[in-house]
Amino acid sequence: MGVSPRNAARFCWVMTILGFIIGAIGMATGYMYLFYIGLIMLVLFMIVLPTIVVRCPYCKEKLPTRGMANMKKCPYCGKELP
């Protein structure tokens, strides 16, 4: 079946935080390439991946990433999430 939506949402949040930390370190130290890497990670893991990956495995609708850890059923089709 692939990656569960809950695990995909957690991964996106962890990588978003990591991107923010890398970007902040880049700004603080003056290493702008670290800042740009962090910025790319923020865009990728806050916007792009949640839109593509965090979907219901049954109806394929985009699931809200906020509150995903406690979500038991898809709000669209009502089926239980893995």
N, C-alpha and C positions, 0 to 999 in steps of 0.2 A: 504494500500500500504506500510506502514511502515514509517521509518524515511527518510526524504528527504536528498539527498546527500549533499545539501548545509548546512543543520543543522548538519549533521554528520561531515563534514569538519570543521565547526566552533567549534564543541565540541572537536575534536581532537586537534585543535590549542590551545584552552583555557587550556585543560588538559596538553598539552606539556609545555606551559609556567608555569603552576602551578608545574609540575614536576621539571622544571629547578629551580624554586624558592625554592622548598623544598630541592632539592639537594644542592643548594648553602648555604642555612641555615645550613644544616647538616655539610657541609665542614667548614663553618665559626665557628660553635659552637663546633665541635668535636664529635657531635652525628652521628656516622657513619651509624646507622640504618636509619636515615633520608636521608642521602646521597644515600643509597642503594634503599630506597623507591622511591626517585626522579629519580634515574637511571632506575629503572624498569618502572616507569611511562613514561619516555622519550622513551624508546624502544617500549613500548606498544602503545603509542599514536602517535609516529612519523612513525613507520614502520608497525606494525602488523594491527592495526585497519584501517588505511587508505587503506591498501591493501584489507581488507576483506569487509569493510562497505561502503566506498565511491565508489559506482558503479552506473551506469545508471540503473534505475528501468525497462527499456524496453529491452535493448540489453545486460545488465549485464556486460558491459566492465568497467574496472577500469578507473575512471575519475581522471584527474590531480587535486591535491589539491591546487596547486598554481593558484590563480585567480578564485577559485571556487565561491566566493561571487558574482562575476559579470557574471558568466557563465549562459546563458539563455537556450542554447541548447546543447545536447550531441554532442561532436565532431565526434562520430562514426556513430550514426544512424540518427542524425539531429532532433530528437524529443525534444520538450520543456521539460525542467526539472521542477519538482514541487518545 
